[in-house]
Amino acid sequence: MSRSLYKGPYVDENLLEKIEGKKPATTDAIKTWARASVISPEMVGFTFGVHNGKSHIDVLVTEEMVGHRFGEFSPTKKFVRHGGKMQKEQEQKRKDAEIAAAKAAKSA
């Protein structure tokens, strides 16, 4: 659900204080736990270390990110992969086919 228009976007006050008066090129990553904070135009060019629950992931803010939230760029869950035995067999067949194609191209 979106935030009501009369309230405006939620921007963490501490983040604005941290970037106030600084230049994007001279500052290191600014650590933040405010994943719900909306990226504002003043933040463009800065690098933020957004916490994902375990560590901080560096996010370089660009113009396309304005209006989005920090949490969108710092995933909290690690995708391992689907499948199991069947998936491994398919990957092995694909790998063998690539090796055979490379050998055929090399000998020709």
N, C-alpha and C positions, 0 to 999 in steps of 0.2 A: 504494500500500500504506500502511496506517495504521501508526502507531508503537505498539509494544507497551504494554499498559496499565501494567505495573509500572514502566516508565520515566517515564511521565507525558508531558504535552505539552511540546514544545520551545518555550521562550520565551527570546529573546535576553536575556542578562544586562545588556548595555549599554542596551537599551531600558528595562528596569526601573529602572536607575540614573538615566537621563535624566528619567523622570517622577516619581521619588521625591521627595516633599515639594512638588510643584508642583500648581497648580490648572489645570484644563483651559482656563478662560476667559482666563487671563493669559499663556499660553505661545503662541509662534508654532508653525509646523509643525516637527516634530522629524524631521530627515532620517535615513533608514535605508536600508541595503542588505540588511537581513535579511528577504528575501521569504519565507523558509521559517518564520519565527517565527509562532507561534500567537497570536492576539489574546486577551488575558486580560481579566477583568472590571475590573482596575485601569486599563486603558487607555481605557475608555469616556469619551467627551467630548473626548479629545485629538485633534489633527490631526497625522497623520504624513505626511511626504514620502517615499513609497515609490519607490525607483529602479526604472525599467523597462529599464535598459540604456543609455538616452540622457539622460533627464531624470528629475526627481522629480515624481511625481504626488501631489497632496494628497488624502489619504483621511481623512475625518472618521469616527472610530470610533463606532458606535452599538451598542446592546445586542444587536441581531440579528446582529452580526458576531462576537460572542464565540464562540470555538471554530474559526473559520475562519483561514486564513493570509493574511498581508499581500499575497502575490503574486496572490491571487485578485482583488484590487481594483485592480491596476495592470497592465493588459495590455501585453505586450512586443511584440506585432505589430499593425500598423495595417491594418485591413481597407479595401481600396480599393473593389472591387466586382467582381462576376462579370460575364460577358458580353463585349461587344465591340461590333461593328457592329450586330448584331441587338438587343442591349440598348439601345443609343443610339436606334435607330429606334423601339422600343417606348416609351421615355421621351418622345421627341419627339411621338409620336401622343397619348400621355396628356396632355402639356402643351397640345397644340393643342385637344384635346377640352375641357379645363378652360377655356381662353380662349374657345372658342365658347360654352360653357355660361354663362360670365360675361357675354358680350355679349348672349346671348338673354335672360338674366334682367334685364339693364340696360334693354333696349329694351321689355320687357313691362311 
